[in-house]
Amino acid sequence: MTAPLFAGIGGHQTPRRGRTDNWLTPPWLLRMLGGWEAFDLDPSAMVDQPWPTARRHYTIADNGLILPWEGDVWLNPPYLRGLLGRFMARMAAHGRGIALIFARTETSTFFRYVWDRASAVLFPRGRIDFCTPDGGAAGDSGAPSVLCAYGDRHAEVLASADRDFGQFVPLRLPRSVVVLALATTWREAIAEWLRAQRGPVALADIYRAFASHPKTAANPNYQAKIRQVLQEGAGMRVGRGQWSAA
C-alpha cells in the first residue's frame, strides 16, 4: 500500500546530522503581509518556534501534512525536495494563503503548484535573510525566494506590497487586484496626502484618512504599515504624534 500524497514529516526541519533546513521566516516579512495574526495556521512551524507565524502551529511532532488545514495559511515549507512538493501540493489544494519558497521557476513542483494553481507571485529584490531557530540571523538561504498567493484576498496582499520590495506578477486575478497592483505604493500615497495638507497633522488623522483607502482592504494592520512608511521617509516628524510632508 502506497502512502497518501500528503503523508510525511510535517515540520520545517530535518533530522539529518550536520545540516539544517531550518530557515525561519523573519518577523519583518510577516509584518509586511499583515502580521502573524492575519494567518490562521502555519502547518510547518518549528517545535520551539521563537515567535508566532500564525494563530495556530503544526510542527514535526504533529505531521501537518495529514492534519486538517483551515483558514488562511502561512507556509514556509521544508526545503527538502521530497517534502517541498508534498507541502506545495497541499497548499494548492487548500487554495487559501501565502507560501514562501525558492524561486526555482523551471521545476515540475513550481509548474504544477505555482504557475498552474497560484493566484499571484511576488519576487523580492535580492535574497531574503532568514533566521535561525534561536532567533539569530542565518543570512540568505543561497537562492532567490518567491511569495506565492492562493486566493484573491492573498493576491491583494501581495499586490499591495511596496514596489521597492519586489516584482508582483498576477497569474489569475479579478480586475480589482490588477488595478491595485498598478496603484501607487503606500509611501507614494501617504507622501502625496501629506503634501496636500496645510501643515502638520496628527497621526490619528492619517489613520482616519486611510481607513477606507483601497490598500487598507488588503492590510488589516494598516496602522502599523502607516507608521512604518512614515518612519522610512514618507513624512517628517515635527512633534509628538505630529507629521508633515518631507
C-alpha positions as CSV (number, residue, x, y, z in Angstrom):
1,M,0.0,0.0,0.0
2,T,1.5,3.3,-1.0
3,A,1.5,6.3,1.3
4,P,-1.1,9.1,0.6
5,L,0.1,12.1,-1.3
6,F,0.2,14.3,1.8
7,A,1.9,11.8,4.2
8,G,5.3,12.7,5.5
9,I,7.2,14.7,8.0
10,G,5.3,17.8,8.9
11,G,8.0,20.3,10.2
12,H,10.2,22.9,8.8
13,Q,13.3,20.9,9.7
14,T,15.2,17.7,9.0
15,P,16.9,15.3,11.5
16,R,20.0,14.9,9.2
17,R,23.2,15.3,11.1
18,G,25.5,18.1,10.1
19,R,23.0,20.1,8.0
20,T,19.8,22.1,8.5
21,D,16.7,23.1,6.7
22,N,15.6,25.4,9.5
23,W,15.0,28.6,7.5
24,L,12.7,30.6,9.8
25,T,10.6,33.4,8.4
26,P,11.9,36.8,9.6
27,P,9.3,38.8,11.6
28,W,9.5,41.8,9.4
29,L,8.3,39.8,6.4
30,L,5.2,38.7,8.3
31,R,4.6,42.3,9.4
32,M,4.7,43.3,5.7
33,L,2.0,40.7,4.9
34,G,-0.3,41.9,7.7
35,G,1.3,40.3,10.7
36,W,1.2,36.7,12.1
37,E,-2.4,37.4,13.3
38,A,-3.5,37.5,9.6
39,F,-2.8,33.8,9.3
40,D,-4.9,31.1,11.0
41,L,-2.4,28.2,10.5
42,D,1.3,27.5,10.0
43,P,1.4,23.8,9.1
44,S,5.3,23.7,9.1
45,A,6.4,25.5,12.2
46,M,9.4,24.7,14.4
47,V,8.9,22.7,17.6
48,D,10.3,25.6,19.6
49,Q,9.1,28.4,17.4
50,P,10.8,31.6,18.7
51,W,8.0,33.9,17.5
52,P,4.5,33.2,16.2
53,T,3.9,32.9,12.5
54,A,0.2,32.2,12.7
55,R,-2.6,31.8,15.3
56,R,-2.0,28.0,15.3
57,H,1.1,25.9,14.6
58,Y,1.7,22.4,13.4
59,T,5.2,21.1,14.0
60,I,7.2,17.9,13.0
61,A,5.6,16.3,16.0
62,D,2.1,16.8,14.6
63,N,2.7,15.9,10.9
64,G,0.9,18.9,9.4
65,L,0.7,17.1,6.0
66,I,-2.1,14.8,7.2
67,L,-3.9,17.1,9.7
68,P,-6.7,19.4,8.6
69,W,-5.8,22.8,7.1
70,E,-8.3,25.5,7.9
71,G,-8.5,29.3,7.2
72,D,-5.7,31.4,6.0
73,V,-2.4,29.5,5.8
74,W,1.2,30.8,6.1
75,L,3.6,28.2,4.6
76,N,7.4,28.3,4.8
77,P,7.8,24.6,4.0
78,P,10.8,22.3,4.4
79,Y,13.2,22.8,1.5
80,L,14.0,19.1,1.2
81,R,12.9,18.1,-2.3
82,G,10.5,15.4,-1.4
83,L,8.8,17.3,1.3
84,L,8.6,20.6,-0.6
85,G,6.5,19.1,-3.3
86,R,4.1,17.5,-0.8
87,F,3.6,20.7,1.1
88,M,3.0,22.7,-2.1
89,A,0.5,20.1,-3.3
90,R,-1.4,20.5,-0.1
91,M,-1.2,24.3,-0.3
92,A,-2.5,24.3,-3.9
93,A,-5.3,22.0,-2.9
94,H,-6.2,24.2,0.1
95,G,-6.2,27.3,-2.1
96,R,-6.1,29.9,0.7
97,G,-2.9,31.5,1.9
98,I,0.7,32.5,1.1
99,A,3.7,30.3,0.6
100,L,7.4,31.3,0.7
101,I,9.6,29.0,-1.3
102,F,12.7,29.1,-3.5
103,A,12.1,30.8,-6.9
104,R,13.0,27.7,-8.9
105,T,10.6,28.6,-11.6
106,E,11.6,25.8,-14.0
107,T,10.9,22.8,-11.7
108,S,8.0,20.5,-12.0
109,T,6.9,21.4,-8.5
110,F,6.7,25.1,-9.5
111,F,4.8,24.4,-12.7
112,R,2.3,22.1,-11.0
113,Y,1.6,24.0,-7.8
114,V,2.5,27.6,-8.5
115,W,2.3,28.5,-12.2
116,D,-0.8,26.3,-12.7
117,R,-2.5,26.9,-9.3
118,A,-1.4,30.2,-7.6
119,S,-3.3,33.4,-7.9
120,A,-0.2,35.6,-8.0
121,V,3.5,35.7,-7.1
122,L,5.8,38.3,-5.7
123,F,9.6,38.1,-6.5
124,P,11.7,40.1,-3.9
125,R,14.6,42.2,-5.0
126,G,17.7,40.4,-3.7
127,R,17.6,37.4,-1.4
128,I,15.7,37.2,1.9
129,D,17.8,37.0,5.1
130,F,16.2,34.1,7.1
131,C,16.6,33.4,10.8
132,T,18.0,30.6,12.9
133,P,15.9,28.7,15.5
134,D,17.4,30.8,18.3
135,G,16.2,34.0,16.6
136,G,19.6,35.0,15.2
137,A,20.4,35.9,11.6
138,A,21.1,32.9,9.3
139,G,21.7,35.0,6.2
140,D,20.2,34.2,2.9
141,S,19.5,30.6,2.0
142,G,21.7,30.5,-1.1
143,A,18.9,31.1,-3.6
144,P,16.3,33.7,-4.6
145,S,12.8,33.3,-3.0
146,V,9.3,34.0,-4.1
147,L,6.0,34.6,-2.3
148,C,3.0,32.6,-3.8
149,A,-0.6,33.7,-3.1
150,Y,-3.5,31.4,-3.2
151,G,-6.9,33.1,-3.4
152,D,-7.9,36.6,-4.4
153,R,-7.6,38.1,-1.0
154,H,-4.0,37.0,-0.5
155,A,-3.2,38.1,-4.1
156,E,-4.4,41.5,-2.9
157,V,-1.9,41.4,0.0
158,L,1.0,40.8,-2.4
159,A,-0.3,43.4,-4.8
160,S,-0.3,46.0,-2.1
161,A,3.4,45.5,-1.2
162,D,5.7,48.4,-1.8
163,R,7.2,48.3,-5.3
164,D,10.6,48.7,-3.8
165,F,10.3,45.2,-2.2
166,G,9.9,43.4,-5.5
167,Q,8.0,42.5,-8.6
168,F,4.4,41.5,-8.4
169,V,3.1,39.1,-11.1
170,P,-0.6,38.4,-11.4
171,L,-1.5,34.9,-12.6
172,R,-5.3,34.6,-12.4
173,L,-6.9,37.6,-10.8
174,P,-10.0,39.8,-10.9
175,R,-9.6,43.2,-12.4
176,S,-9.7,44.9,-8.9
177,V,-6.5,43.2,-7.9
178,V,-4.7,44.1,-11.1
179,V,-5.7,47.7,-10.5
180,L,-4.4,47.6,-7.0
181,A,-1.1,46.3,-8.2
182,L,-0.7,49.2,-10.6
183,A,-1.7,51.8,-8.0
184,T,0.7,54.0,-6.1
185,T,2.8,52.5,-3.3
186,W,2.0,53.1,0.4
187,R,4.9,55.6,0.6
188,E,3.7,57.5,-2.5
189,A,0.1,57.6,-1.3
190,I,1.0,58.9,2.2
191,A,3.5,61.4,0.9
192,E,1.0,62.8,-1.6
193,W,-1.7,63.1,1.1
194,L,0.7,64.9,3.5
195,R,1.7,67.4,0.7
196,A,-2.0,68.3,0.3
197,Q,-2.4,69.3,3.9
198,R,-1.9,72.8,5.2
199,G,0.6,72.0,7.9
200,P,1.4,69.3,10.4
201,V,-1.3,66.6,11.1
202,A,-1.8,64.2,13.9
203,L,-1.0,60.5,13.3
204,A,-4.7,59.7,14.2
205,D,-5.8,62.0,11.4
206,I,-3.6,60.0,8.9
207,Y,-5.2,56.8,10.2
208,R,-8.7,58.2,9.6
209,A,-7.7,59.4,6.1
210,F,-6.6,56.0,5.1
211,A,-9.2,53.9,6.8
212,S,-11.1,53.5,3.6
213,H,-8.1,53.5,1.2
214,P,-8.0,50.6,-1.3
215,K,-4.7,49.4,0.1
216,T,-6.3,49.2,3.6
217,A,-8.7,46.4,2.4
218,A,-5.7,44.2,1.8
219,N,-3.9,45.0,5.1
220,P,-5.9,44.6,8.3
221,N,-2.8,46.1,10.2
222,Y,-2.7,49.2,8.1
223,Q,-2.0,51.5,11.0
224,A,1.3,49.7,11.6
225,K,2.1,49.9,7.9
226,I,1.4,53.7,8.0
227,R,3.8,54.1,10.9
228,Q,6.5,52.1,9.2
229,V,6.2,54.1,6.0
230,L,6.3,57.4,7.8
231,Q,9.5,56.3,9.7
232,E,11.0,55.3,6.4
233,G,10.7,58.8,5.0
234,A,7.2,59.3,3.6
235,G,6.8,62.1,6.1
236,M,8.7,64.2,8.6
237,R,8.1,64.1,12.4
238,V,7.6,67.7,13.7
239,G,6.4,66.9,17.2
240,R,5.0,64.1,19.3
241,G,2.4,62.4,17.1
242,Q,2.6,65.1,14.5
243,W,3.8,64.7,10.9
244,S,4.2,66.9,7.9
245,A,5.4,66.5,4.3
246,A,9.0,65.6,4.0
